[in-house]
Amino acid sequence: MVGTVAGLKDLRVFLEELKREHQDEIVEVDYPVSPEYEVTAYWRECVKLGNPVLYFKQVVGCKMPLVANVFGSRQRVARMIGADVESFYDKWREKLRIFIEPELVGHGPVKEVKKMENEVDLTGLPILKFFKEDAGKYITSGIVVANHPDTGEVNLSYARMQLKGRNKLGVSLHSRGFLWSYFQRAVEKKMPWLDVAVVIGCHPTIYLAAASRRNDEYVLAGALAGEPVQLTKCETKDIYIPAHAEIVLEGRILTDVNEDEGPFSEYTGYLTGRSTRNILVVDCITHRNDAIFQTVIPTNSSEHLLLGGMPTQATYYAKLKESIPQVHRVNFPVWGTHFVAIVSVDKSGKEGLQLRAALSLIGVYPYVKYVILVDKDVDVFDENEVFWALATRSQPHKSISILPLSDGNMLDPSQEQPGLTSRAIIDATRPIHWAEQKIYTPTIPDEVVNRVRQRLREKFK
């Protein structure tokens, strides 16, 4: 059943709604946990329980509670914008028709506590070390807010941040997105640094908007939630941040200093030392009196992949749907780590349409290296159905198209030359000869299916 969109103001509104309406999706841990490895161990065990949100009331050596795995479930992410799993991408397209501008306010709960200069101490925050092989403790949930050095255009991005000292973070801008281009422009202008604010803990729709790789994320977050994001100005920077955020770090990414950062467990499920080796100096910390520290489980966790993937994929799905309306559904399965897409299409006798859809997706989404094509009658979110179609509707000698090397994702460990990947399209749609041989799959009348679904909903609601 589709959930209602929670109020946009803060993370805790979302958590309260979750406890009230979906109690089985949150696990609270009352006793102290170590900031090294223990949270990761809880996550690994709770994956078997449906990937619930994890709320740790006490982290050893820290005063703040910690929440993790907010984005660990595809169903939970879909509910954040009032959708279900199947309708998420279409709901996203619908929401974007009415953008809602942010609202500026003079203050907000995020300013209840202010720590300046010598008072700044990042070591008091519940920053975690997730795996033994990681270089240290990492902030994984920080939304980096920055203004373009020339235009002032605002961007929200993600960057991994290694704790290096009381007011110092090692940063990797490895996505090479808007934040990277802002930083490069600051370098070109010989600016000593790029001012940034790092937001930790806010309403999930802001996190989803920040993952969309756009440049109007506050407006997008408002559209997704149906109400404006309230913004307030930083204490030391000319940057606006969510007034109801939990924690904000105000700082500077230095343009003339580089330092080793990593290795770290990335979304591919492998350790990587690839880094842009930047340094962020924190000048000010503001937070709520009873702030909650939010973390995102790294490596190839569902949380990491769904948060990083679903908003971006919604954007590419919209582009694909606009050019080829016969595209029915798209699924980027978590196990595919952004590299696999399953696309269902309504060929309606128009052979070749499905291949154009696959090529179009590859053209706009450079992460994808495998596209599996199925018919509209196959549920792209049901892997049993997908592999059944693959087994019974394709012939290896003619159903697999291999594309030569082209630019791809830098973190793919299978590449011999970083940044270059080949691609494959697997066509598991009904072969042309089926129409002549009258090969059909068995069906049940829609009215019967709908009647049974309604009765089951009433029985188990």
N, C-alpha and C positions, 0 to 999 in steps of 0.2 A: 504494500500500500504506500502511496506517495505521502511523504511527510510534509509538514508545514515549514516554511522558512522561519528560522529563529530570528529574533531581533538582532540588528546589526551591531549594536553598541559594543559588546565585548565577548571575550572567550567564555566568561563564566555564565553568561546567559545561555550559551550553547550547551555547556556542561550541565546546567540545571535542567534544561529541557531534556537532555539525554537521560539523566537520572529519573526524570518523571515519566517519560514516554517509552524509553528503551533501556530498562534497567539491566538487561542481559548484555548490553554493549559497553558496560563500563565496569572495571575491576578496581577497587580501592585497596591499597596496601597501607596498613596502619603502622607497622613497625619500621624502624630505620633501615634504609638500603644504602649500600656503598655506591659512590659515584663512579666506581670502576667496575664495568662488566655486568653488574647485577641487574640493572634495568634491561640490558640486552638479553640477559638470560630469561627474565620474566617475559619479555616479548616473544622469544622463541617458543616458550612453553604455551603462551596464550594464543599463538597462531592456531593451535589445535582446537581452541575454544571459540573460533570465529573472529579472531583478530579484534578484541575489544579495545576501547580506550583504557589506558593504564594511568591511574592517579596515585602518586606516591606522596603520602602526607609528610614524610620525613626523609631527607637525604643527609647522610652523615657529614657533619662539618658545615651545613648550610641551614639557613632559617626559612627558606622558601620551599613550599611544596612543588612538585614537578608533575607535569602531565605529558604523556607520550602516546603515540599511535592514534592521534585524532583522525588521521586520514587513512587508517589501515584497512578500511572496508569500502568496497566499491558502492555498496548500498548506502553506507553512511555519507559518502561524498555526494552521491546523487541527491540524497535528502537535503543537503545543505542549500541546494538551489530549488527545492520543491519538485524534484524529479524522481523517477525510479531508474534502475540500471539501463533498461532498454531505451528510455526516452531522454537520457542525460544530454546527449549531443544536440538533439532537436530542441530541448528546453533551453539549452544555452543559446542557441540561435534566436529563439523567441525572446529571451530576456534582453538580448543585445539590441532589440528594436527600439527600446526606450531607455536611453542612458540617463542617469541621475547624477547631477553634479554634487560634489562634496560641499559640506557646510562648515564654515570657519567659526570656531568658538574661541573665546579668550583663555580658557583653561580647561582642564579635564582631570580625571582621576590619575592619569599617568604622571601628573606633576605633584602628587601628594608628598613624595620624598625626592629631594634633590641632593646629589653628591657631586661636588665640583673639584676639579684639579687633584689636590693631594688626598681628598676623601675617596677618590675613585679606587675601587679594589675589585677587580673582576674575579679574584680567587674566592670571594665570598658567595658567588653565584653557583648553583648546582649544575655546573658544566661537566659533562660526562666524558669518560673514556669508554668507548663502546667495545673495542676488540683489542686483544693483546698486541696485535701487529700495528695498530694505529700509532702515529707519532706522538700523540698526547691527547689531552681533553679537547673536545670540539663543540662549538655552537653550530648546530645544524638547522635551526629554525629561524635564523635571523633574516628578516626582510630588509634589504639595504635600500634606503631611500636616498636619491641623489638628484641634483638639478644639472641640466646640461650647461657646461661652462659658457656657451655663447647665447643660447636661446632661453635658458631657464626651464626648459621642458622637464617635467618630473617623471622619474622612472622608479619602479619597484622591481628589485631583482633578488636572486638568491646567490649566496657565496658561502662556501665552507670556511670556518674560522677556527684556527688553532690557538688555544690559550698559551701565551708566551710570557706573560708577566702581569703585574698589578694593573697596568693600563695599556697592554700591548697584545695585539692579535695578529697571527699570520693569516693571510687571506689568499685564496685562489679564485680568480675571476675566470675559471676555465670554460664557462659556457660561451665566452666570446660574444655576449649579447650587448644590450644597450649600455649596461654599466661599464663594460669593457671599452666601448666606444667613447663614453664620457671621460673615462680615465685617460685614454689615449689622447683625447683633445686637450685635457689638462696638461699632459706631458708636452704636447706640441706648443702650447701657449707658455711653456716654462713656468707653470704654476707650481709652487712647492708642494701642494697637496690638493686633493679633491675632498671637499666636505661631504660627509654622509651621516645618516642616522640609521641605526640598526634596531628594528622593531622586533621584540620577542614576546609573543603571546598577544593575539587579537582575534577578532571574529573570523571563523574559517573562510568566509567569502572573500575577505581581504587576502588571505593566503592563496586562495584559488586564483584571484585576479592577478596577484604578483607572479604566478606561474604561467601566465598566458602569453608572455613574450610580446606584450603590447606596450604602448607608451601612455595609456590613459587609465591606469589600473584603479585609481580611486573612483573614477566614473564607472568603470566596469563593475567594481565591487558593489556600488550602489544599485546598479541595474540588476545584479544577481540577487540581491537581498530585497529590492523593492523600496529602499529608503536610503537617504544620503549618509555617507561616511562623515562623521564629525572630526574635523582636523584642528589641531592647535600647533602653534609655532614652537620650535625647539628653543631651549634656553641659550645655546651658544652658537647656533647655526641658523641660516636663513632657509630652513627646511621645515615643511609641515608634516606632522605625524598624526596617526589616529589618537584622538583625545582619550579614548577608553582602552588603549593598549595596556599591557601589564608592565612591560619594561622597555626603556629606550636607551640605547648607547649612542651618545653624540660624539663623533670623532672625525678623523682625517686619514684618508689613504694617501700615504706619502708617494710622491712621484719620482724621488731620487734615491730610494732605498729599496733593496731587495734582500730577501733572506729565505733560506730553505723552509719549506712547509710541507708536511706530509712525511710518509705516505698515509693514505686514508682509504677506508673501505667504501668504494663507490657503488653506484646503482647497478653496475654490471655483475656485482657479486664478487668482484676481485679487488685486491689492494692495488692502488695506483699512486705513484709518486709524481705524476704529471701535475704541475702547478705553475701559476703565474708569479708566485713568490713575492707577493705584495705584503706591506705592513700597514696595519690600521692602529692608530693611536687614539685612545678614548679620553676625551676631555671632560665628559660629564655623564652621569647616569641619573635618569629619573625613573621612578616606578611608583606603583600603588602601595599603600600601606600594607596590604595583605597580598602582595603580588604572587602570581603563579608563574613559574618558569616553564615554558613549553619547549619540548625537544622533538625532533623528527628522527625516527629510527633510520639510520643510514643503511648501507649495503643494498642488496636487492630486496629489501623489505617491501611489502605491499604499500606501506605508507609512503616511502620514498618514491616508488614508481607511480603510484596513483596521483599523488600531489604534483609530481613533476610532469606527469603525462596527460591526465584527463583534460586540464584546461587548454594545453597546447593542442592536443588532438581534437578538441572541440573546434578550435579555430581552423585547423586543416580540413576537418569534416565539412565545415560550412563552405569552404572554398570548393571542395570536391562536389558537394551537393548542388552548388550553384551551376557548375559546368556540366555535371552529369546527373540530372534529377532521378535517373533510374537506380542510383545507388540507394540501397535500402537501409542497411545497418553497417557499422564498422566497430570492430573490437580490437583493441591493442592488449592482448593478454599479459598479465603480470609476468608470467614466466618468460615472455619474449623480451623483457627489459628494453622496451621502446623499439626493438629491431624487427618485430613481427606484427603484421596487420592481417586481420581476417575481414574480408569485405563481401557482403551479400549484395547481389544486383538482380534487378528484374530485366532479364534479357528480352523477354517477350518475342523470341524469334529473331532478334537483331544480333546475330553472331558478330563477335569482335568488340562489342560494347564493353564487355567485362575487362578485356585487356587494356582498353583505353582508360578505364577507371583505375586500374592498377598503375599504369604508367603515369597518370595524372597525380596519384597519391605520392608516388616516388618522387615526382618532379617538385612537389611543394613541401614534402616532409623528408629531409635528407637522412634522418635517423633510420628509416625503414629499409631493411635489406631483404626481407621475405614478405611477399603478399600472397595470401591464400584466398582464392576466389570461390565463392559458393553461390547457389541460387537463393532466391528470396524465401523459399520454404525451409531453409536451414537456419537454425538459431545460432548466430555467430558467438553468443555467450555460452553455448553448450558445447564443450569440446568433444563430447561423444558424437554429437550430430556432425560437427565439422570433420572429424576424422572418419566417420562413416561415409560422408560425401567424398572425402579424399580417396578412400579405399574403393568405392564403387562407381565413381563418376570420372575418374582420371586414368590416363594411360601415360606412364613415365616418358615414353619416347616422343610424345607430342604435346603433353600437357604442361611440361616444365620449360619455361623460357629463361635462359641465363643472360643477364646483361653484363657488359664489360665494366671494368673499374671506373668509378667516378667518385666524387668527393662524398665522404661519409662522416661518421661520428669518431672523434679523436680517441674516445675511451674504449672502443671496441677492441678487446685483447686478441681477437682472432686475426687482425690485420697484419700483414707482413710489412706494409709501409703505412705508418700512422696517417689517418685521414683519407685513405683510399679503400673502397670496398666494392666488391661485385654484388649483384642483386639477382634474386630469383622470383619469378611469378609462377605460382602453381594454380592452374585452372581446374578446379573441381566442380565446375558447373555442368549441367546436363549436356552430354554430347549431342551433336546435330542429328545423328542417326536414330536417336531415341524416338523422335516423332514418327519416323517411318515404321519402326518396329513396335510402336505403341507400348513403350515401357513406362509405367507409371508407379508412383509411390502411393500406398494406401492413405486415404484421408478420412476425417470425421467431419460431419457438417458443422459449420461455425456456430449455429444456434445451440447445438448440443454441448459443444465445448464451453461456450459462454455460460450456459445454464449450470453446468457442473462447477465451473470456476466460482460462480457467485455463491453456490451452496457451500463450497469448501471455505470461502472467505467468511461466510456467516458462522460456520461451525468452529473455525479456529481463530476468530478475531479476539 
